[in-house]
Amino acid sequence: LSENVQVDGAPLIEVTQPAATVVYLQWPQEENATFYDLRVNKQGSSDGSQKFHVYGETIILSDLSPDSTYCFSILAVKGTMSGPESKPVCVQTGLAS
């Protein structure tokens, strides 16, 4: 499974699911970006979204809950400025084997 989504001016995020509970996210480098804010939202979870600072243009998220839907969005941070945020990309994890 692989999906690309782009919002004008926002990073183009690509999600690949190499295993049932693992996702690989990548996006093109934004000029002068210090780091990227990745938001991970597990649908149906009362915990809200998680936010990660990512230094680089790729991240592997493993040990995701099986049979769950996760939505990911990213935005570039340049010093004290940030955004725009990409459109969320949602992935359904598989059943653990």
N, CA, C and O atoms as a CHARMM CRD file, in Angstrom:
* protein
*
  388
    1    1 LEU  N      0.85300  -1.18700   0.00000 PROA 1      0.00000
    2    1 LEU  CA     0.00000   0.00000   0.00000 PROA 1      0.00000
    3    1 LEU  C      0.88200   1.22800   0.00000 PROA 1      0.00000
    4    1 LEU  O      1.80400   1.33200   0.80900 PROA 1      0.00000
    5    2 SER  N      0.61700   2.14200  -0.87900 PROA 2      0.00000
    6    2 SER  CA     1.36600   3.38400  -0.94200 PROA 2      0.00000
    7    2 SER  C      0.41700   4.48100  -1.39400 PROA 2      0.00000
    8    2 SER  O     -0.38800   4.27800  -2.30300 PROA 2      0.00000
    9    3 GLU  N      0.51200   5.64100  -0.75900 PROA 3      0.00000
   10    3 GLU  CA    -0.39800   6.73000  -1.09000 PROA 3      0.00000
   11    3 GLU  C      0.34800   8.05300  -1.02700 PROA 3      0.00000
   12    3 GLU  O      1.17100   8.26700  -0.13700 PROA 3      0.00000
   13    4 ASN  N      0.05900   8.94300  -1.97400 PROA 4      0.00000
   14    4 ASN  CA     0.63300  10.27900  -1.99600 PROA 4      0.00000
   15    4 ASN  C     -0.48400  11.29300  -1.87100 PROA 4      0.00000
   16    4 ASN  O     -1.51700  11.15900  -2.52700 PROA 4      0.00000
   17    5 VAL  N     -0.29500  12.30200  -1.04000 PROA 5      0.00000
   18    5 VAL  CA    -1.27800  13.36800  -0.88400 PROA 5      0.00000
   19    5 VAL  C     -0.52700  14.68500  -0.77300 PROA 5      0.00000
   20    5 VAL  O      0.48500  14.76800  -0.07700 PROA 5      0.00000
   21    6 GLN  N     -1.02000  15.72500  -1.46100 PROA 6      0.00000
   22    6 GLN  CA    -0.36200  17.01900  -1.37500 PROA 6      0.00000
   23    6 GLN  C     -1.38500  18.12700  -1.21200 PROA 6      0.00000
   24    6 GLN  O     -2.44200  18.10900  -1.84300 PROA 6      0.00000
   25    7 VAL  N     -1.06600  19.08800  -0.36300 PROA 7      0.00000
   26    7 VAL  CA    -1.82200  20.31000  -0.18700 PROA 7      0.00000
   27    7 VAL  C     -0.90900  21.41400  -0.69600 PROA 7      0.00000
   28    7 VAL  O      0.29800  21.36300  -0.46000 PROA 7      0.00000
   29    8 ASP  N     -1.45300  22.41800  -1.39200 PROA 8      0.00000
   30    8 ASP  CA    -0.61900  23.48100  -1.94500 PROA 8      0.00000
   31    8 ASP  C      0.33100  24.04000  -0.89600 PROA 8      0.00000
   32    8 ASP  O     -0.09800  24.49100   0.16600 PROA 8      0.00000
   33    9 GLY  N      1.62900  24.00700  -1.20100 PROA 9      0.00000
   34    9 GLY  CA     2.64800  24.53600  -0.30800 PROA 9      0.00000
   35    9 GLY  C      3.04900  23.60400   0.81900 PROA 9      0.00000
   36    9 GLY  O      4.03900  23.86400   1.50200 PROA 9      0.00000
   37   10 ALA  N      2.31600  22.53400   1.03100 PROA 10     0.00000
   38   10 ALA  CA     2.61700  21.59000   2.10700 PROA 10     0.00000
   39   10 ALA  C      3.45700  20.44100   1.54700 PROA 10     0.00000
   40   10 ALA  O      3.42500  20.17200   0.34600 PROA 10     0.00000
   41   11 PRO  N      4.20500  19.76500   2.41700 PROA 11     0.00000
   42   11 PRO  CA     4.98800  18.62100   1.93900 PROA 11     0.00000
   43   11 PRO  C      4.09500  17.53500   1.33700 PROA 11     0.00000
   44   11 PRO  O      2.96400  17.33300   1.77800 PROA 11     0.00000
   45   12 LEU  N      4.60600  16.85400   0.34500 PROA 12     0.00000
   46   12 LEU  CA     3.94200  15.69400  -0.24000 PROA 12     0.00000
   47   12 LEU  C      4.38000  14.49400   0.59100 PROA 12     0.00000
   48   12 LEU  O      5.55900  14.14000   0.60000 PROA 12     0.00000
   49   13 ILE  N      3.44700  13.87600   1.28000 PROA 13     0.00000
   50   13 ILE  CA     3.77600  12.76200   2.16800 PROA 13     0.00000
   51   13 ILE  C      3.44900  11.45000   1.47000 PROA 13     0.00000
   52   13 ILE  O      2.37500  11.28300   0.89300 PROA 13     0.00000
   53   14 GLU  N      4.39000  10.53400   1.53600 PROA 14     0.00000
   54   14 GLU  CA     4.20300   9.20200   0.96200 PROA 14     0.00000
   55   14 GLU  C      4.24100   8.18900   2.09700 PROA 14     0.00000
   56   14 GLU  O      5.16100   8.19500   2.91500 PROA 14     0.00000
   57   15 VAL  N      3.24200   7.32300   2.14300 PROA 15     0.00000
   58   15 VAL  CA     3.14500   6.30100   3.18300 PROA 15     0.00000
   59   15 VAL  C      3.22300   4.93500   2.53700 PROA 15     0.00000
   60   15 VAL  O      2.46800   4.63600   1.61100 PROA 15     0.00000
   61   16 THR  N      4.12400   4.11300   3.01700 PROA 16     0.00000
   62   16 THR  CA     4.25500   2.73300   2.56300 PROA 16     0.00000
   63   16 THR  C      4.09100   1.84100   3.78100 PROA 16     0.00000
   64   16 THR  O      4.59800   2.14900   4.86000 PROA 16     0.00000
   65   17 GLN  N      3.38600   0.74400   3.60700 PROA 17     0.00000
   66   17 GLN  CA     3.14800  -0.18500   4.71700 PROA 17     0.00000
   67   17 GLN  C      3.85300  -1.50500   4.40300 PROA 17     0.00000
   68   17 GLN  O      3.26700  -2.38300   3.76900 PROA 17     0.00000
   69   18 PRO  N      5.12200  -1.65400   4.84800 PROA 18     0.00000
   70   18 PRO  CA     5.87400  -2.86500   4.52100 PROA 18     0.00000
   71   18 PRO  C      5.45400  -4.09900   5.32000 PROA 18     0.00000
   72   18 PRO  O      5.75600  -5.22500   4.92400 PROA 18     0.00000
   73   19 ALA  N      4.76700  -3.89700   6.43000 PROA 19     0.00000
   74   19 ALA  CA     4.29600  -5.01300   7.25300 PROA 19     0.00000
   75   19 ALA  C      2.98000  -4.59700   7.91500 PROA 19     0.00000
   76   19 ALA  O      2.60100  -3.42600   7.87200 PROA 19     0.00000
   77   20 ALA  N      2.29900  -5.54600   8.51700 PROA 20     0.00000
   78   20 ALA  CA     0.95500  -5.30700   9.05500 PROA 20     0.00000
   79   20 ALA  C      0.89600  -4.13400  10.02900 PROA 20     0.00000
   80   20 ALA  O     -0.05200  -3.35000   9.98900 PROA 20     0.00000
   81   21 THR  N      1.89000  -4.00200  10.89800 PROA 21     0.00000
   82   21 THR  CA     1.86200  -2.95800  11.93200 PROA 21     0.00000
   83   21 THR  C      3.05900  -2.01900  11.84000 PROA 21     0.00000
   84   21 THR  O      3.50300  -1.46600  12.84600 PROA 21     0.00000
   85   22 VAL  N      3.58000  -1.84300  10.61800 PROA 22     0.00000
   86   22 VAL  CA     4.73200  -0.96400  10.37800 PROA 22     0.00000
   87   22 VAL  C      4.40100  -0.04000   9.21400 PROA 22     0.00000
   88   22 VAL  O      3.87400  -0.48600   8.19500 PROA 22     0.00000
   89   23 VAL  N      4.71000   1.25500   9.36400 PROA 23     0.00000
   90   23 VAL  CA     4.57500   2.18300   8.24100 PROA 23     0.00000
   91   23 VAL  C      5.88200   2.93800   8.05800 PROA 23     0.00000
   92   23 VAL  O      6.60300   3.23000   9.01100 PROA 23     0.00000
   93   24 TYR  N      6.15500   3.23800   6.80600 PROA 24     0.00000
   94   24 TYR  CA     7.32900   4.01300   6.41300 PROA 24     0.00000
   95   24 TYR  C      6.80200   5.30200   5.78600 PROA 24     0.00000
   96   24 TYR  O      6.06000   5.25800   4.80500 PROA 24     0.00000
   97   25 LEU  N      7.18000   6.43900   6.34300 PROA 25     0.00000
   98   25 LEU  CA     6.74900   7.73300   5.84100 PROA 25     0.00000
   99   25 LEU  C      7.93600   8.47100   5.24800 PROA 25     0.00000
  100   25 LEU  O      9.03100   8.45000   5.81100 PROA 25     0.00000
  101   26 GLN  N      7.72100   9.12200   4.11200 PROA 26     0.00000
  102   26 GLN  CA     8.77400   9.95200   3.54500 PROA 26     0.00000
  103   26 GLN  C      8.14700  11.12200   2.80400 PROA 26     0.00000
  104   26 GLN  O      6.99300  11.07100   2.38100 PROA 26     0.00000
  105   27 TRP  N      8.93400  12.17200   2.66000 PROA 27     0.00000
  106   27 TRP  CA     8.47900  13.39400   1.99700 PROA 27     0.00000
  107   27 TRP  C      9.71400  14.10400   1.46400 PROA 27     0.00000
  108   27 TRP  O     10.82200  13.86300   1.94200 PROA 27     0.00000
  109   28 PRO  N      9.53000  14.98800   0.46500 PROA 28     0.00000
  110   28 PRO  CA    10.67800  15.70900  -0.08000 PROA 28     0.00000
  111   28 PRO  C     11.17800  16.76300   0.90800 PROA 28     0.00000
  112   28 PRO  O     10.41600  17.28400   1.72300 PROA 28     0.00000
  113   29 GLN  N     12.45400  17.05800   0.81900 PROA 29     0.00000
  114   29 GLN  CA    13.06000  18.06500   1.68000 PROA 29     0.00000
  115   29 GLN  C     12.48300  19.44200   1.37800 PROA 29     0.00000
  116   29 GLN  O     12.38300  19.84500   0.21900 PROA 29     0.00000
  117   30 GLU  N     12.10700  20.15400   2.42300 PROA 30     0.00000
  118   30 GLU  CA    11.65600  21.54100   2.29500 PROA 30     0.00000
  119   30 GLU  C     12.86600  22.44500   2.51100 PROA 30     0.00000
  120   30 GLU  O     13.62900  22.25600   3.45900 PROA 30     0.00000
  121   31 GLU  N     13.03400  23.40900   1.64200 PROA 31     0.00000
  122   31 GLU  CA    14.19200  24.30300   1.71600 PROA 31     0.00000
  123   31 GLU  C     14.23600  25.00600   3.07000 PROA 31     0.00000
  124   31 GLU  O     13.24100  25.56600   3.52900 PROA 31     0.00000
  125   32 ASN  N     15.40800  24.96400   3.69500 PROA 32     0.00000
  126   32 ASN  CA    15.68300  25.62000   4.98000 PROA 32     0.00000
  127   32 ASN  C     14.89100  25.06400   6.15900 PROA 32     0.00000
  128   32 ASN  O     14.80800  25.71800   7.19900 PROA 32     0.00000
  129   33 ALA  N     14.31100  23.88500   6.02600 PROA 33     0.00000
  130   33 ALA  CA    13.58500  23.29300   7.15800 PROA 33     0.00000
  131   33 ALA  C     14.57600  22.88300   8.24500 PROA 33     0.00000
  132   33 ALA  O     15.59200  22.24900   7.96300 PROA 33     0.00000
  133   34 THR  N     14.26900  23.25200   9.48900 PROA 34     0.00000
  134   34 THR  CA    15.08600  22.85600  10.63200 PROA 34     0.00000
  135   34 THR  C     14.74500  21.42000  11.02200 PROA 34     0.00000
  136   34 THR  O     15.62900  20.60200  11.27600 PROA 34     0.00000
  137   35 PHE  N     13.44400  21.13200  11.06200 PROA 35     0.00000
  138   35 PHE  CA    12.93800  19.78500  11.31900 PROA 35     0.00000
  139   35 PHE  C     11.49200  19.75500  10.85200 PROA 35     0.00000
  140   35 PHE  O     10.98500  20.74400  10.32200 PROA 35     0.00000
  141   36 TYR  N     10.83100  18.62600  11.04600 PROA 36     0.00000
  142   36 TYR  CA     9.44100  18.45500  10.64700 PROA 36     0.00000
  143   36 TYR  C      8.63100  18.01600  11.85800 PROA 36     0.00000
  144   36 TYR  O      9.12200  17.24600  12.68300 PROA 36     0.00000
  145   37 ASP  N      7.41100  18.49000  11.97100 PROA 37     0.00000
  146   37 ASP  CA     6.48600  18.00600  12.99600 PROA 37     0.00000
  147   37 ASP  C      5.58300  16.96500  12.35100 PROA 37     0.00000
  148   37 ASP  O      4.86300  17.25300  11.39400 PROA 37     0.00000
  149   38 LEU  N      5.63000  15.76100  12.88400 PROA 38     0.00000
  150   38 LEU  CA     4.77800  14.67100  12.42200 PROA 38     0.00000
  151   38 LEU  C      3.68000  14.47300  13.44400 PROA 38     0.00000
  152   38 LEU  O      3.95300  14.31700  14.63400 PROA 38     0.00000
  153   39 ARG  N      2.44100  14.47900  12.98700 PROA 39     0.00000
  154   39 ARG  CA     1.29700  14.21600  13.86300 PROA 39     0.00000
  155   39 ARG  C      0.73600  12.83100  13.51800 PROA 39     0.00000
  156   39 ARG  O      0.47500  12.51700  12.35600 PROA 39     0.00000
  157   40 VAL  N      0.56200  12.02100  14.55300 PROA 40     0.00000
  158   40 VAL  CA     0.03300  10.66700  14.40100 PROA 40     0.00000
  159   40 VAL  C     -1.24300  10.58400  15.22400 PROA 40     0.00000
  160   40 VAL  O     -1.23100  10.80000  16.43600 PROA 40     0.00000
  161   41 ASN  N     -2.33300  10.27200  14.55700 PROA 41     0.00000
  162   41 ASN  CA    -3.62500  10.18200  15.23400 PROA 41     0.00000
  163   41 ASN  C     -4.20300   8.79000  15.02100 PROA 41     0.00000
  164   41 ASN  O     -4.47500   8.39100  13.88800 PROA 41     0.00000
  165   42 LYS  N     -4.39100   8.05700  16.10400 PROA 42     0.00000
  166   42 LYS  CA    -5.02400   6.73900  16.03000 PROA 42     0.00000
  167   42 LYS  C     -6.52200   6.94900  16.15600 PROA 42     0.00000
  168   42 LYS  O     -7.00500   7.43600  17.17700 PROA 42     0.00000
  169   43 GLN  N     -7.25000   6.58100  15.11900 PROA 43     0.00000
  170   43 GLN  CA    -8.70200   6.76600  15.10700 PROA 43     0.00000
  171   43 GLN  C     -9.35000   5.97600  16.24100 PROA 43     0.00000
  172   43 GLN  O     -8.98400   4.83000  16.50000 PROA 43     0.00000
  173   44 GLY  N    -10.31100   6.59700  16.90800 PROA 44     0.00000
  174   44 GLY  CA   -11.02700   5.93600  17.98700 PROA 44     0.00000
  175   44 GLY  C    -10.29100   5.94100  19.31100 PROA 44     0.00000
  176   44 GLY  O    -10.77400   5.37400  20.29100 PROA 44     0.00000
  177   45 SER  N     -9.10900   6.58300  19.35300 PROA 45     0.00000
  178   45 SER  CA    -8.33300   6.63500  20.58200 PROA 45     0.00000
  179   45 SER  C     -8.67300   7.90200  21.35300 PROA 45     0.00000
  180   45 SER  O     -8.83400   8.96800  20.75900 PROA 45     0.00000
  181   46 SER  N     -8.78000   7.78900  22.66000 PROA 46     0.00000
  182   46 SER  CA    -9.06500   8.95800  23.48700 PROA 46     0.00000
  183   46 SER  C     -7.78500   9.70200  23.86000 PROA 46     0.00000
  184   46 SER  O     -7.83700  10.74000  24.52100 PROA 46     0.00000
  185   47 ASP  N     -6.63800   9.17300  23.43900 PROA 47     0.00000
  186   47 ASP  CA    -5.35000   9.78400  23.78900 PROA 47     0.00000
  187   47 ASP  C     -5.04000  11.03200  22.96300 PROA 47     0.00000
  188   47 ASP  O     -4.10300  11.76100  23.28700 PROA 47     0.00000
  189   48 GLY  N     -5.80700  11.28900  21.90800 PROA 48     0.00000
  190   48 GLY  CA    -5.48700  12.42000  21.03700 PROA 48     0.00000
  191   48 GLY  C     -4.33700  12.06800  20.12000 PROA 48     0.00000
  192   48 GLY  O     -3.96000  10.90200  20.00200 PROA 48     0.00000
  193   49 SER  N     -3.78500  13.06700  19.47600 PROA 49     0.00000
  194   49 SER  CA    -2.70800  12.78500  18.53100 PROA 49     0.00000
  195   49 SER  C     -1.34800  12.88600  19.21900 PROA 49     0.00000
  196   49 SER  O     -1.17800  13.60400  20.20500 PROA 49     0.00000
  197   50 GLN  N     -0.39100  12.14800  18.67200 PROA 50     0.00000
  198   50 GLN  CA     0.98300  12.21400  19.13100 PROA 50     0.00000
  199   50 GLN  C      1.74800  13.11400  18.16700 PROA 50     0.00000
  200   50 GLN  O      1.43700  13.15700  16.97600 PROA 50     0.00000
  201   51 LYS  N      2.73700  13.82600  18.67200 PROA 51     0.00000
  202   51 LYS  CA     3.54500  14.70500  17.83300 PROA 51     0.00000
  203   51 LYS  C      5.00800  14.32600  18.00100 PROA 51     0.00000
  204   51 LYS  O      5.50100  14.14600  19.11400 PROA 51     0.00000
  205   52 PHE  N      5.69200  14.20900  16.86000 PROA 52     0.00000
  206   52 PHE  CA     7.10500  13.85400  16.85800 PROA 52     0.00000
  207   52 PHE  C      7.88300  14.91600  16.09500 PROA 52     0.00000
  208   52 PHE  O      7.42400  15.40100  15.06100 PROA 52     0.00000
  209   53 HSD  N      9.06100  15.27900  16.60200 PROA 53     0.00000
  210   53 HSD  CA     9.98300  16.10900  15.83900 PROA 53     0.00000
  211   53 HSD  C     10.85800  15.15400  15.03700 PROA 53     0.00000
  212   53 HSD  O     11.50200  14.27400  15.60700 PROA 53     0.00000
  213   54 VAL  N     10.88300  15.32200  13.72300 PROA 54     0.00000
  214   54 VAL  CA    11.65300  14.44200  12.84600 PROA 54     0.00000
  215   54 VAL  C     12.74600  15.26900  12.17900 PROA 54     0.00000
  216   54 VAL  O     12.46200  16.26400  11.51200 PROA 54     0.00000
  217   55 TYR  N     13.97600  14.85700  12.36100 PROA 55     0.00000
  218   55 TYR  CA    15.12300  15.52400  11.74000 PROA 55     0.00000
  219   55 TYR  C     15.52400  14.70000  10.53200 PROA 55     0.00000
  220   55 TYR  O     16.25600  13.71900  10.66400 PROA 55     0.00000
  221   56 GLY  N     15.05800  15.08300   9.37500 PROA 56     0.00000
  222   56 GLY  CA    15.25300  14.33000   8.14400 PROA 56     0.00000
  223   56 GLY  C     13.91100  14.17800   7.45600 PROA 56     0.00000
  224   56 GLY  O     12.90400  14.72900   7.90200 PROA 56     0.00000
  225   57 GLU  N     13.90500  13.43300   6.37400 PROA 57     0.00000
  226   57 GLU  CA    12.69800  13.33800   5.55300 PROA 57     0.00000
  227   57 GLU  C     12.08100  11.94900   5.54400 PROA 57     0.00000
  228   57 GLU  O     11.27100  11.64300   4.67000 PROA 57     0.00000
  229   58 THR  N     12.44800  11.10200   6.50000 PROA 58     0.00000
  230   58 THR  CA    11.86500   9.76000   6.58500 PROA 58     0.00000
  231   58 THR  C     11.71300   9.34400   8.04400 PROA 58     0.00000
  232   58 THR  O     12.44400   9.80500   8.92000 PROA 58     0.00000
  233   59 ILE  N     10.75600   8.47000   8.27800 PROA 59     0.00000
  234   59 ILE  CA    10.61700   7.87000   9.60600 PROA 59     0.00000
  235   59 ILE  C      9.90300   6.52600   9.43100 PROA 59     0.00000
  236   59 ILE  O      9.02200   6.38000   8.58400 PROA 59     0.00000
  237   60 ILE  N     10.30100   5.55900  10.24400 PROA 60     0.00000
  238   60 ILE  CA     9.62900   4.26200  10.29300 PROA 60     0.00000
  239   60 ILE  C      8.92300   4.17600  11.63800 PROA 60     0.00000
  240   60 ILE  O      9.54700   4.35000  12.68500 PROA 60     0.00000
  241   61 LEU  N      7.63200   3.91100  11.60900 PROA 61     0.00000
  242   61 LEU  CA     6.85700   3.71800  12.83400 PROA 61     0.00000
  243   61 LEU  C      6.50000   2.24300  12.92500 PROA 61     0.00000
  244   61 LEU  O      5.83600   1.70300  12.04000 PROA 61     0.00000
  245   62 SER  N      6.93600   1.59900  13.98400 PROA 62     0.00000
  246   62 SER  CA     6.68200   0.17300  14.14200 PROA 62     0.00000
  247   62 SER  C      5.86900  -0.05500  15.41400 PROA 62     0.00000
  248   62 SER  O      5.61900   0.87500  16.18100 PROA 62     0.00000
  249   63 ASP  N      5.47200  -1.27200  15.61700 PROA 63     0.00000
  250   63 ASP  CA     4.68200  -1.65500  16.79400 PROA 63     0.00000
  251   63 ASP  C      3.37600  -0.87500  16.88700 PROA 63     0.00000
  252   63 ASP  O      2.91200  -0.56200  17.98400 PROA 63     0.00000
  253   64 LEU  N      2.78100  -0.55800  15.72700 PROA 64     0.00000
  254   64 LEU  CA     1.45800   0.05800  15.73200 PROA 64     0.00000
  255   64 LEU  C      0.43300  -0.99700  16.13200 PROA 64     0.00000
  256   64 LEU  O      0.67600  -2.19200  15.96900 PROA 64     0.00000
  257   65 SER  N     -0.68800  -0.57000  16.64300 PROA 65     0.00000
  258   65 SER  CA    -1.73300  -1.52100  17.04000 PROA 65     0.00000
  259   65 SER  C     -2.31300  -2.20400  15.80400 PROA 65     0.00000
  260   65 SER  O     -2.56900  -1.54000  14.79900 PROA 65     0.00000
  261   66 PRO  N     -2.52200  -3.51800  15.86200 PROA 66     0.00000
  262   66 PRO  CA    -3.11600  -4.20900  14.71700 PROA 66     0.00000
  263   66 PRO  C     -4.57400  -3.81100  14.51800 PROA 66     0.00000
  264   66 PRO  O     -5.25300  -3.39500  15.45700 PROA 66     0.00000
  265   67 ASP  N     -5.03700  -3.94500  13.29300 PROA 67     0.00000
  266   67 ASP  CA    -6.42600  -3.69900  12.92100 PROA 67     0.00000
  267   67 ASP  C     -6.91300  -2.33800  13.43000 PROA 67     0.00000
  268   67 ASP  O     -7.98500  -2.23100  14.02400 PROA 67     0.00000
  269   68 SER  N     -6.10100  -1.29800  13.18400 PROA 68     0.00000
  270   68 SER  CA    -6.40900   0.06200  13.61800 PROA 68     0.00000
  271   68 SER  C     -6.14700   1.02100  12.47000 PROA 68     0.00000
  272   68 SER  O     -5.36900   0.72100  11.56500 PROA 68     0.00000
  273   69 THR  N     -6.79800   2.17300  12.51100 PROA 69     0.00000
  274   69 THR  CA    -6.57800   3.20400  11.50100 PROA 69     0.00000
  275   69 THR  C     -5.75700   4.32300  12.11300 PROA 69     0.00000
  276   69 THR  O     -6.11000   4.87500  13.15500 PROA 69     0.00000
  277   70 TYR  N     -4.65700   4.64900  11.45000 PROA 70     0.00000
  278   70 TYR  CA    -3.78900   5.74900  11.85400 PROA 70     0.00000
  279   70 TYR  C     -3.78600   6.80000  10.75300 PROA 70     0.00000
  280   70 TYR  O     -3.75800   6.46800   9.56700 PROA 70     0.00000
  281   71 CYS  N     -3.81400   8.07500  11.15200 PROA 71     0.00000
  282   71 CYS  CA    -3.71300   9.17900  10.20300 PROA 71     0.00000
  283   71 CYS  C     -2.45200   9.96600  10.51100 PROA 71     0.00000
  284   71 CYS  O     -2.13800  10.23100  11.67200 PROA 71     0.00000
  285   72 PHE  N     -1.72800  10.33900   9.45400 PROA 72     0.00000
  286   72 PHE  CA    -0.45200  11.03100   9.57900 PROA 72     0.00000
  287   72 PHE  C     -0.50200  12.34700   8.81900 PROA 72     0.00000
  288   72 PHE  O     -1.06300  12.42100   7.72600 PROA 72     0.00000
  289   73 SER  N      0.08400  13.38000   9.39900 PROA 73     0.00000
  290   73 SER  CA     0.27500  14.64100   8.68600 PROA 73     0.00000
  291   73 SER  C      1.61800  15.21600   9.11000 PROA 73     0.00000
  292   73 SER  O      2.13700  14.89300  10.17800 PROA 73     0.00000
  293   74 ILE  N      2.16700  16.06300   8.26700 PROA 74     0.00000
  294   74 ILE  CA     3.50400  16.59700   8.50000 PROA 74     0.00000
  295   74 ILE  C      3.53700  18.07000   8.12900 PROA 74     0.00000
  296   74 ILE  O      2.81800  18.51600   7.23500 PROA 74     0.00000
  297   75 LEU  N      4.37900  18.81700   8.82500 PROA 75     0.00000
  298   75 LEU  CA     4.63700  20.19200   8.42800 PROA 75     0.00000
  299   75 LEU  C      6.09300  20.52100   8.69500 PROA 75     0.00000
  300   75 LEU  O      6.69200  20.02300   9.64800 PROA 75     0.00000
  301   76 ALA  N      6.65200  21.36100   7.84500 PROA 76     0.00000
  302   76 ALA  CA     8.04300  21.77500   7.99200 PROA 76     0.00000
  303   76 ALA  C      8.12600  22.90000   9.00900 PROA 76     0.00000
  304   76 ALA  O      7.25600  23.76900   9.06600 PROA 76     0.00000
  305   77 VAL  N      9.19200  22.87500   9.81900 PROA 77     0.00000
  306   77 VAL  CA     9.45700  23.94400  10.78000 PROA 77     0.00000
  307   77 VAL  C     10.76200  24.60200  10.36700 PROA 77     0.00000
  308   77 VAL  O     11.78700  23.93900  10.20600 PROA 77     0.00000
  309   78 LYS  N     10.70600  25.92800  10.19700 PROA 78     0.00000
  310   78 LYS  CA    11.86900  26.71200   9.78000 PROA 78     0.00000
  311   78 LYS  C     12.09200  27.79900  10.81900 PROA 78     0.00000
  312   78 LYS  O     11.48100  28.86600  10.75200 PROA 78     0.00000
  313   79 GLY  N     12.96800  27.52700  11.78200 PROA 79     0.00000
  314   79 GLY  CA    13.18700  28.48700  12.86300 PROA 79     0.00000
  315   79 GLY  C     11.93000  28.62200  13.70200 PROA 79     0.00000
  316   79 GLY  O     11.48300  27.65000  14.31100 PROA 79     0.00000
  317   80 THR  N     11.35000  29.82400  13.74000 PROA 80     0.00000
  318   80 THR  CA    10.12800  30.04800  14.52000 PROA 80     0.00000
  319   80 THR  C      8.87400  29.95200  13.65600 PROA 80     0.00000
  320   80 THR  O      7.76400  30.12100  14.16200 PROA 80     0.00000
  321   81 MET  N      9.03500  29.68400  12.36100 PROA 81     0.00000
  322   81 MET  CA     7.90100  29.58500  11.43600 PROA 81     0.00000
  323   81 MET  C      7.61600  28.11600  11.13500 PROA 81     0.00000
  324   81 MET  O      8.51600  27.27800  11.19600 PROA 81     0.00000
  325   82 SER  N      6.35300  27.80700  10.80900 PROA 82     0.00000
  326   82 SER  CA     6.00800  26.43700  10.43800 PROA 82     0.00000
  327   82 SER  C      4.83000  26.43200   9.48600 PROA 82     0.00000
  328   82 SER  O      4.11200  27.42100   9.33800 PROA 82     0.00000
  329   83 GLY  N      4.65100  25.27500   8.83700 PROA 83     0.00000
  330   83 GLY  CA     3.47500  25.06900   7.99200 PROA 83     0.00000
  331   83 GLY  C      3.73500  25.35700   6.54000 PROA 83     0.00000
  332   83 GLY  O      4.82300  25.80400   6.17500 PROA 83     0.00000
  333   84 PRO  N      2.75300  25.10700   5.71100 PROA 84     0.00000
  334   84 PRO  CA     1.44100  24.56100   6.06100 PROA 84     0.00000
  335   84 PRO  C      1.50600  23.05500   6.30400 PROA 84     0.00000
  336   84 PRO  O      2.44900  22.38000   5.89100 PROA 84     0.00000
  337   85 GLU  N      0.49100  22.55400   6.97500 PROA 85     0.00000
  338   85 GLU  CA     0.42500  21.12800   7.29100 PROA 85     0.00000
  339   85 GLU  C     -0.16100  20.35800   6.11600 PROA 85     0.00000
  340   85 GLU  O     -1.09200  20.81600   5.45300 PROA 85     0.00000
  341   86 SER  N      0.40600  19.17800   5.87200 PROA 86     0.00000
  342   86 SER  CA    -0.10900  18.33500   4.79000 PROA 86     0.00000
  343   86 SER  C     -1.49600  17.82700   5.13300 PROA 86     0.00000
  344   86 SER  O     -1.89600  17.80400   6.29700 PROA 86     0.00000
  345   87 LYS  N     -2.22000  17.42200   4.10300 PROA 87     0.00000
  346   87 LYS  CA    -3.51400  16.76800   4.31200 PROA 87     0.00000
  347   87 LYS  C     -3.24200  15.42100   4.98600 PROA 87     0.00000
  348   87 LYS  O     -2.29700  14.73100   4.60400 PROA 87     0.00000
  349   88 PRO  N     -4.05000  15.02900   5.98300 PROA 88     0.00000
  350   88 PRO  CA    -3.81200  13.73600   6.63800 PROA 88     0.00000
  351   88 PRO  C     -3.92100  12.56100   5.65700 PROA 88     0.00000
  352   88 PRO  O     -4.77800  12.54000   4.77400 PROA 88     0.00000
  353   89 VAL  N     -3.03800  11.60100   5.84300 PROA 89     0.00000
  354   89 VAL  CA    -3.05900  10.35700   5.09400 PROA 89     0.00000
  355   89 VAL  C     -3.36500   9.26100   6.09800 PROA 89     0.00000
  356   89 VAL  O     -2.66800   9.13300   7.10400 PROA 89     0.00000
  357   90 CYS  N     -4.39900   8.46800   5.84200 PROA 90     0.00000
  358   90 CYS  CA    -4.82100   7.43700   6.79400 PROA 90     0.00000
  359   90 CYS  C     -4.50300   6.03600   6.25900 PROA 90     0.00000
  360   90 CYS  O     -4.64100   5.76400   5.06700 PROA 90     0.00000
  361   91 VAL  N     -4.08200   5.17000   7.15500 PROA 91     0.00000
  362   91 VAL  CA    -3.69900   3.80000   6.81500 PROA 91     0.00000
  363   91 VAL  C     -4.34900   2.85500   7.81700 PROA 91     0.00000
  364   91 VAL  O     -4.36500   3.11700   9.01900 PROA 91     0.00000
  365   92 GLN  N     -4.87800   1.76800   7.30900 PROA 92     0.00000
  366   92 GLN  CA    -5.44800   0.70800   8.15300 PROA 92     0.00000
  367   92 GLN  C     -4.36900  -0.34400   8.36400 PROA 92     0.00000
  368   92 GLN  O     -3.86600  -0.91900   7.39900 PROA 92     0.00000
  369   93 THR  N     -4.00900  -0.60100   9.62300 PROA 93     0.00000
  370   93 THR  CA    -3.01900  -1.63600   9.88700 PROA 93     0.00000
  371   93 THR  C     -3.65600  -3.00900   9.74900 PROA 93     0.00000
  372   93 THR  O     -4.87200  -3.16300   9.86400 PROA 93     0.00000
  373   94 GLY  N     -2.82300  -3.98800   9.50400 PROA 94     0.00000
  374   94 GLY  CA    -3.31200  -5.35300   9.34300 PROA 94     0.00000
  375   94 GLY  C     -3.37700  -6.09600  10.66200 PROA 94     0.00000
  376   94 GLY  O     -3.09000  -5.54200  11.72300 PROA 94     0.00000
  377   95 LEU  N     -3.75200  -7.33500  10.57800 PROA 95     0.00000
  378   95 LEU  CA    -3.77400  -8.18500  11.75600 PROA 95     0.00000
  379   95 LEU  C     -2.38700  -8.71400  12.03900 PROA 95     0.00000
  380   95 LEU  O     -1.68200  -9.12500  11.11800 PROA 95     0.00000
  381   96 ALA  N     -1.98800  -8.71100  13.27900 PROA 96     0.00000
  382   96 ALA  CA    -0.66800  -9.23000  13.65200 PROA 96     0.00000
  383   96 ALA  C     -0.61800 -10.72000  13.38400 PROA 96     0.00000
  384   96 ALA  O     -1.59500 -11.43700  13.60100 PROA 96     0.00000
  385   97 SER  N      0.53300 -11.17900  12.90800 PROA 97     0.00000
  386   97 SER  CA     0.64800 -12.60600  12.60600 PROA 97     0.00000
  387   97 SER  C      1.38000 -13.35200  13.68600 PROA 97     0.00000
  388   97 SER  O      1.56100 -14.56500  13.58400 PROA 97     0.00000
